[in-house]
Amino acid sequence: MNDLVVLTNAGFNANSTYNSSTLMLITRGYYGNNGPGVGGSSPNYGSGAGHGGQGGAGSGPAAGGPTYGYSNAPVSPGSGGWRSSYEAGQGGGAVRIVAVNVTLNGTITADATQGGLVSGTTWGGGGSGGSVYLRCRSFGGGGLLSADGGNGAPGSGGNYPGGGGGGRIAVWSMYWSFAGTTTVTGGLAAGYSSGSTNGQPGTLFWGQLPLPGTIFTGL
């Protein structure tokens, strides 16, 4: 495996492709109304999808989507918000990286998208954030890792959708010097006071790989 360096003002997201001898697996997120984190249905009220955090409810009420996946080894893409495939928010993708040394001064994102107008006064919920799973010997830099949920569509006429839940980020490394930013924020609901709710934050996991020469006893 080679080193991976993401320069300042550079980056990639879970809907892009990247060619390197570094092992990198990328999966797209689910379209609207698809995936294990899709929320409850209601005629006009789109709910947010869940993943690392629960999705936000629509104002119908339409229950937000459930959580799924693993916090310490996330490999699942985010789910789509509730409504039709194209008007609800799309889930964030899944990025898995295995490299010797990773220096991140740009961005690695698996963010969901915002819901849109379906028809008339029917609005789509936000998709849930995807996954970023990284394993390396050393992890440094000052860039951005994100797997944020998408906002609910703006809404009108009392029909307000929920925000998507945040995704999952897990980084396993021996040596650490990363001083950047990591976010798994839930998406915002539209018309919060109307009964729709924000998506819940996702999960962030930092795993310590054994250092060379480490001896485990009594296991």
HUFENDA-V712203 format. One record per backbone hydrogen bond with DSSP energy under -0.5 kcal/mol. NH is the residue of the N-H (numbers start at 0). CO is the residue of the C=O. E is the energy in kcal/mol with one decimal. If there is no record, write none. Layout:
BEGIN
NH,CO,E + NH,CO,E
END
This chain:
BEGIN
3,100,-2.8 + 5,102,-2.9 + 6,4,-0.6 + 9,6,-1.8 + 11,106,-1.9 + 13,108,-1.4 + 15,12,-1.9 + 19,17,-0.5 + 22,97,-1.5 + 23,21,-0.6 + 24,95,-2.5 + 26,93,-2.5 + 29,77,-2.5 + 31,84,-1.9 + 32,80,-2.8 + 33,30,-1.2 + 37,34,-1.3 + 39,62,-3.1 + 45,43,-0.7 + 45,122,-0.9 + 47,55,-3.2 + 48,125,-2.4 + 49,36,-2.5 + 50,52,-2.0 + 51,165,-1.4 + 52,165,-1.6 + 54,64,-2.6 + 55,162,-3.4 + 57,61,-2.4 + 58,159,-2.2 + 61,57,-1.1 + 64,47,-2.8 + 67,50,-1.7 + 77,91,-3.8 + 79,30,-0.7 + 79,33,-2.6 + 80,88,-2.4 + 81,46,-2.6 + 87,83,-1.7 + 88,124,-2.9 + 90,29,-2.9 + 91,127,-2.6 + 93,26,-2.7 + 94,130,-2.6 + 95,24,-2.6 + 96,132,-2.7 + 97,22,-2.6 + 98,134,-2.0 + 99,1,-1.6 + 101,137,-2.8 + 102,3,-2.6 + 103,101,-0.5 + 103,139,-2.9 + 104,5,-3.3 + 104,102,-0.7 + 105,5,-0.6 + 106,9,-1.5 + 107,143,-2.3 + 108,11,-1.7 + 109,145,-2.4 + 111,147,-2.7 + 112,89,-2.4 + 114,150,-2.1 + 115,86,-3.5 + 117,121,-3.0 + 118,121,-1.1 + 121,118,-2.4 + 122,43,-1.1 + 122,120,-0.5 + 123,115,-2.9 + 124,81,-1.5 + 125,161,-2.1 + 126,112,-1.8 + 127,78,-2.5 + 128,164,-2.4 + 129,109,-3.0 + 130,92,-1.9 + 131,167,-1.9 + 132,94,-2.8 + 133,169,-2.5 + 134,96,-2.4 + 135,171,-2.1 + 136,99,-3.1 + 137,99,-1.3 + 138,174,-2.2 + 139,101,-2.7 + 140,176,-0.6 + 142,103,-2.4 + 143,105,-2.4 + 144,180,-2.5 + 145,107,-2.0 + 146,182,-2.3 + 148,184,-3.2 + 149,126,-2.9 + 151,187,-3.0 + 152,123,-2.2 + 155,158,-1.0 + 158,155,-2.0 + 159,157,-0.9 + 160,152,-0.5 + 161,45,-1.9 + 162,196,-1.7 + 163,149,-3.1 + 164,48,-3.4 + 165,199,-2.9 + 166,146,-3.2 + 167,129,-2.5 + 168,202,-2.1 + 169,131,-2.6 + 170,204,-2.4 + 171,133,-3.0 + 172,206,-2.2 + 173,135,-0.5 + 173,136,-1.3 + 174,136,-2.2 + 176,138,-2.7 + 177,138,-0.9 + 178,140,-3.2 + 180,142,-2.8 + 182,144,-2.1 + 186,163,-3.6 + 189,160,-1.8 + 193,190,-2.7 + 194,191,-1.4 + 195,190,-0.7 + 196,56,-2.1 + 198,186,-2.9 + 199,53,-3.0 + 201,183,-3.2 + 202,166,-1.8 + 204,168,-2.5 + 206,170,-3.3 + 206,204,-0.5 + 208,172,-2.5 + 208,206,-0.7 + 213,210,-1.9
END
